Amino acid sequence: MSSLFPMFLKLDGRRCLVIGAGRIADGKAEGLLRAGATVTVIAPEANDKVHALAAAGRITWLEREVQPGDTAGYFLVVAGTNVAAVNRAVVDEARAADILVNAVDDPPYCDFYYGSIVERGHLQIAISTAGESPALAQRLRKEIDAQLPADVGDWLAQVGQLRREVIELEPEPNEDRKWILHKLAQRETCGKDDCPSRIIAREHAAEVAQK
């Protein structure tokens, strides 16, 4: 098998379909919602979580069995029923239409895998074993999670704001801008006005203004 291509996918406003509404499928639906997707769930029955999402208007729930043609028009499909034959039929149909598809817990029938995620604000670290050992991915996630500072998401937000300020002052890429942006990514960045990286950013802004 070829190596996987790692990427982070923008799903804002994308139509995504989840087949199934049990314990496995509901987590996939929630993950797609967090990424901004427009989510439809097809299942004759649903657990309490899916009921609640549908009642709140966060997802569209079609209360029936999946039918041929249901995947048409979707950007991404997750087949998450507990019947392998149903999942594989969904995969075959989606692949025929070049739709990205994942059959939960069935690696050969997946165009993509769900990584084991460590998350702090906008920082995401995704771990994949290409379906070889999800248990190993989960173990590594726990180890990384334990080592990553709890406030790193807040720190990232500060770095992001400083980066936008620098780019606004100096929109054209150059070595000076590259240097300052790398300097701002050091751990001493913080929200305090006398933070070392903020001082560097202000000094850089003053130099740009004098040019």
N, C-alpha and C positions, 0 to 999 in steps of 0.2 A: 504493500500500500504506500502511496506517496505520502510525504509529510503533510501535516495540516497547515493551512494558512491562518495564522492568528490575526484576529481583527476585532474591533469593537464596533458594533453595528448601530447606526441611528435608526430608530423605529418611530419617531414622532409622526403621528398621523397615518402610519402604515396599517393596512388591513391585515390582521393576523387571525388565524383560525386554530382553535384547540378542539380536538375530538376527544370527548370524555369529560367527566365532571366529578371524578373521585379524588382521592387523596393525592395522587400523582399529578393529575391534570390541573388541579386547582392552583398548585404552586407555580406551574408553568404560566397559567393565565395571569396570576398576580405579578410575576416577573415581567411579562410583556406589558402590563399596565404601567408598572413603574418606569418602563422605558418610553412611555408615551404612545404606545400602540393603540389602535382601535381594535378591540378584541371581541370576537364572536366565539361562543362555545356551543357545540352540538352534542347533545346527550339526552337520552330519554328520561334519565333521573340525575339528580345532582345532590351533592352534600350541602351542609349548611353554609359553608363558605361561599360556594358558587351561588346558592340561593340569595345570600346577602348581597353579593356583588351585582347580581341581576336586579334585585329589588332597589338598589341604590342607583341604578342606571349606569353603572360603570362598565358593564359588559352587556352584550346581546346574547341571550340564551335561547337557542332553538331546541325546544323540548321534544326531541324525536331521535330516531336512529340516523346515522350518517347515510347519505344516499349518493349514488354516482353523480358526479358533476358538482358536488358541494365545495370542492377546493378551488373552483374557477374564480379568478379575480383576486385571489389573496396573494400577498407578498411572501408570507411565511406560514407554514402549517406545522402543528405539533399533534401527532397521533398518540394519545395517552390513554387508550382504553385498556382493559385487562384481557383483551382477546387479540392474540398476535395476528391472526388472519385478517381481522378488521384493520388493524394498524398497517399491515403490509399492503392491503388493497388501497388504503389512503395514500401511502407512500408512492405506490406505482402510478396512481393517477396524478399526484402532484409532480412527480419527476417528469412525466410525459409532457407536462405544461411548463417545465423549467421553473417550478416553484420550490424554494428552499423548504426542506421538510425534515422532521426529526421524529423517529419512532422511539418512544421512551424505552430504555433498557434493551434496545435491539440494535447494536452498533452497525451491522452491515446495512441496516435500513435507515441510516442517518446521514444527511448531508452536512450536518454540523452537530457538535456536542455542546452540552451545557457544562461550563467550567465550574470548578469549586471556587467560590469567590470570597476574597477578603475585601471588605469595604469600609472606608472612612470618608464620609462626605462624597465628593466627586472622585476620590481616589479609588480605583478598583484594581485588584491584583487577581487575575484569573489563572487557574491551574487546570491543565488538561492532561490526561494520560491516553488520549485518543481511544477512549473506551476500554483500555486494557485493565485498569484497576481504579474504579471510582473510589474505592475505600482508601487507596493510597493518596489520591488527590485530596480527600477529606482530611486525612492525617496531616498532610503538608499544610493544608489551609489552617488547621488548628495551631500548628507550630508557628506559622508566619503571623497569624492573628495575635498570638501571645507576645510576639516580639515587637509588633508595630505599635508605636505610641498612640494612646487613645485620642490625642488632640491633633493628629496629623491631618485630619480633614479640615479643621479650622486653619491650620498652618497653610495648607494648600490654597484655601480661599484668599488668604492674605497675599501669598505669592502671585496668584492669578490677578488680583487687583493691581499689584505693583507692575506686573508684566504689561497689563493693558495701558497703564499710565506711561510706561517707557515707550511702548509702540506708538502711542498717540503723539508723543513728542518727536519720535524718530521712526517714521513709518517705513523708511527704506532699509532693507537688511544690510548690515555692514559689520565689521569686526568689533567695533566699539559696542554696538547693540548686542551682539552675540555674547561678548564678555560680561556685560552687565546683567543680561538675563540669566546666564549661568551662575553668576555671583548671587543673584536673588534667590536661587534655588537652594542655597545653603540653609542648614537647620536653624541658624540664628534668626531667621525671619519671624517676626511676631507682630502683634497688634499694637504694641507700645510705640509712641512717637519717637523714642530714642533707640529703637531697635537698630542694630548695626546695618542690616540690609536696607532699612528705610533711609538711613543716613546716606548710604551709598547711592540709593536711587535719587535722593534730593540733590546730591552733589553732581550726579550725572545730568540731571535736568538743568541745573544751573550752567553747566558747561555747554550743553546743547543750546541754551538760550543766548549764550554769549557769542556763538558761532555766526 
